[in-house]
């Protein structure tokens, strides 16, 4: 039975069905110096005090005690083995035997026995506590809220940077266009007296475009003002 675990670290209650089962089915005639416990509840106290590493206990009792507040650090592992039967012992020809049978039957019919079983063996205090603490249960609400804040913060930062970049590129492009148009509009015409007739005709055509160039310059100015106002609002 003992392999990697030392035999004296295995707790077994003396003069119990567990000791009898271990002796007959697990030891196979070999001597095993296991840790002898005085009573059933000592299994759990010795485990908490690190006197033993494993205790062989009744499965129903183990399920109950490991779900109490005092023993939440313990758990039941593996599958039940052996066979356990429970019964009520009373003197022969006991005068209240019939009354006891009737009351037990009544409790079963009313579902009271099932309710008690659910209360003490299916309602897991320690499991509920672990669930409420978020163990193995995903993120807390505060953690999820923090993730949303970080996510939307990054999205907002990327959006602002993209808008500023677009505004800078568009402003630079419009600035070059407007500068080119202005230079074309303000070219000097004082040398028209020294050029030939063809140059004079070309200059006259250019003067006719002056109103259009002024209108274009005004549109560029208004566009610059709109971009500057947008950048100021974002910042």
C-alpha positions in Angstrom: 0.0 0.0 0.0 2.8 2.4 0.9 4.8 3.6 -2.0 6.0 7.2 -2.3 4.1 8.1 0.9 5.4 6.9 4.2 3.1 4.4 6.0 3.3 6.4 9.2 1.8 9.4 7.4 -1.4 7.5 6.7 -4.0 7.9 9.5 -6.5 5.1 10.3 -9.0 5.0 13.2 -8.3 2.2 15.7 -10.9 -0.5 16.2 -13.0 0.7 13.3 -14.3 -0.8 10.1 -11.6 1.2 8.3 -8.8 -0.5 10.2 -10.4 -3.9 9.5 -10.7 -3.1 5.8 -7.1 -1.9 5.6 -5.9 -5.0 7.5 -7.8 -7.5 5.4 -7.7 -6.0 1.9 -4.8 -3.5 1.6 -2.0 -5.0 3.8 -2.2 -8.5 2.2 -0.6 -10.0 5.3 2.2 -7.5 5.4 2.9 -5.3 8.4 2.2 -1.6 8.0 3.0 0.9 10.7 0.2 3.4 10.0 -0.7 6.3 12.2 -3.4 5.2 14.6 -6.1 7.7 15.4 -8.4 7.6 18.4 -11.6 8.7 16.8 -13.1 9.8 13.5 -12.8 13.5 14.0 -9.1 13.2 14.8 -8.6 12.5 11.1 -9.2 16.1 10.2 -7.4 17.8 13.1 -4.3 15.7 12.5 -4.4 16.6 8.8 -4.6 20.3 9.6 -1.7 20.0 12.1 0.4 18.1 9.5 0.8 15.0 11.7 -0.4 12.9 8.8 -0.8 13.5 5.0 -3.7 11.1 4.3 -6.6 9.8 6.4 -8.9 6.9 5.6 -12.3 8.0 6.8 -16.0 7.3 6.2 -17.0 9.0 2.9 -20.2 10.5 4.2 -18.4 12.0 7.3 -15.6 13.2 5.1 -18.0 14.9 2.7 -19.7 16.7 5.6 -16.6 17.7 7.6 -14.6 19.0 4.5 -17.5 21.3 3.7 -17.5 23.0 7.2 -15.9 26.3 7.8 -13.2 24.8 10.1 -12.0 22.3 7.5 -12.2 24.1 4.2 -8.5 23.5 3.6 -9.2 19.7 3.3 -10.9 17.8 0.4 -12.0 14.3 -0.4 -10.1 12.6 -3.3 -10.7 9.4 -5.2 -13.7 7.2 -5.2 -15.3 5.5 -2.1 -14.2 2.0 -1.5 -15.5 -0.7 0.9 -19.1 -0.8 2.1 -20.7 1.0 4.9 -24.2 0.5 6.3 -25.9 2.6 9.0 -28.6 1.5 11.4 -30.3 2.5 14.6 -29.7 0.3 17.6 -32.2 0.0 20.5 -33.1 -2.7 23.1 -35.1 -5.7 22.1 -38.8 -5.4 22.6 -38.4 -1.6 22.9 -41.8 -0.1 23.5 -41.2 2.8 21.1 -40.1 0.8 18.2 -43.4 1.1 16.3 -43.6 4.8 16.9 -40.0 5.3 15.7 -40.8 3.4 12.5 -43.9 5.5 11.9 -42.1 8.7 12.4 -39.2 7.8 10.2 -41.6 6.8 7.4 -43.5 10.1 7.9 -40.3 12.1 7.6 -39.4 10.3 4.4 -42.8 10.8 2.9 -42.8 14.5 3.7 -39.3 14.9 2.1 -37.7 16.0 5.4 -35.0 13.3 5.2 -34.1 14.4 1.6 -34.0 18.1 2.8 -31.6 17.2 5.6 -29.4 15.2 3.2 -29.3 18.2 0.9 -28.6 20.6 3.7 -25.7 18.7 5.2 -24.2 16.8 2.3 -25.1 18.6 -0.9 -24.9 22.3 0.2 -21.2 22.9 -0.1 -20.1 25.7 2.2 -16.5 25.7 1.1 -17.4 25.4 -2.6 -19.7 28.4 -2.3 -17.0 30.4 -0.5 -14.5 29.6 -3.2 -17.0 30.5 -5.9 -17.8 33.9 -4.2 -14.1 34.6 -4.0 -13.8 34.1 -7.7 -11.5 31.0 -7.6 -11.8 29.2 -10.9 -14.7 31.5 -11.8 -13.2 33.9 -14.4 -12.7 37.7 -13.9 -14.2 39.8 -11.2 -16.5 42.7 -12.2 -13.8 45.2 -11.2 -11.3 43.4 -13.4 -13.6 43.4 -16.4 -14.4 47.1 -15.9 -10.6 47.8 -15.8 -10.2 46.0 -19.1 -13.0 48.0 -20.7 -11.4 51.2 -19.5 -8.0 50.3 -20.9 -9.5 49.2 -24.2 -11.6 52.3 -24.8 -8.6 54.5 -23.6 -6.4 53.0 -26.3 -9.1 53.3 -28.9 -9.6 57.0 -28.0 -5.9 57.7 -28.2 -5.5 56.0 -31.6 -8.5 58.0 -32.9 -7.1 61.3 -31.7 -3.7 60.6 -33.2 -5.3 59.6 -36.5 -7.3 62.8 -36.7 -4.3 65.0 -35.9 -2.2 63.1 -38.5 -5.0 63.5 -41.1 -5.4 67.2 -40.2 -1.6 67.9 -40.5 -1.3 66.2 -43.9 -4.4 67.9 -45.3 -3.3 71.2 -43.9 0.2 70.8 -45.4 -1.3 69.8 -48.8 -3.7 72.7 -48.8 -1.0 75.1 -47.8 1.1 74.1 -50.8 -1.8 74.5 -53.1 -2.8 77.9 -51.8 0.8 79.1 -51.8 1.1 78.1 -55.4 -2.1 79.9 -56.3 -1.1 83.1 -54.5 2.3 83.2 -56.1 0.6 82.9 -59.5 -1.8 85.7 -58.6 0.9 88.1 -57.4 3.4 87.7 -60.2 4.6 91.2 -61.2 3.4 92.7 -64.5 5.7 95.7 -64.6 7.8 94.1 -67.4 4.9 94.0 -69.8 6.2 97.1 -71.5 9.4 95.2 -72.5 7.7 92.1 -73.9 6.2 91.5 -77.3 2.5 91.5 -78.2 2.0 87.9 -77.4 3.2 88.4 -73.8 0.9 91.3 -73.4 -2.1 89.2 -74.5 -1.0 86.5 -72.0 -0.8 89.0 -69.2 -4.2 90.3 -70.0 -5.6 86.8 -69.8 -3.9 86.3 -66.5 -5.5 89.5 -65.1 -8.9 88.2 -65.9 -8.2 85.2 -63.6 -7.4 87.5 -60.6 -11.0 87.3 -59.2 -10.9 83.6 -59.4 -7.6 83.4 -57.6 -8.7 85.7 -54.9 -11.8 83.5 -54.3 -9.5 80.4 -54.1 -7.3 82.2 -51.6 -10.3 83.0 -49.4 -11.4 79.4 -49.5 -8.0 78.2 -48.5 -7.9 80.7 -45.6 -11.3 79.5 -44.4 -10.2 75.8 -44.7 -7.1 76.6 -42.6 -9.2 78.2 -39.9 -11.6 75.2 -39.8 -8.6 72.8 -39.4 -7.0 74.9 -36.7 -10.4 75.0 -34.8 -10.8 71.2 -35.1 -7.3 70.6 -33.8 -7.9 73.0 -30.9 -11.2 71.2 -30.0 -9.5 67.8 -30.0 -6.6 68.9 -27.9 
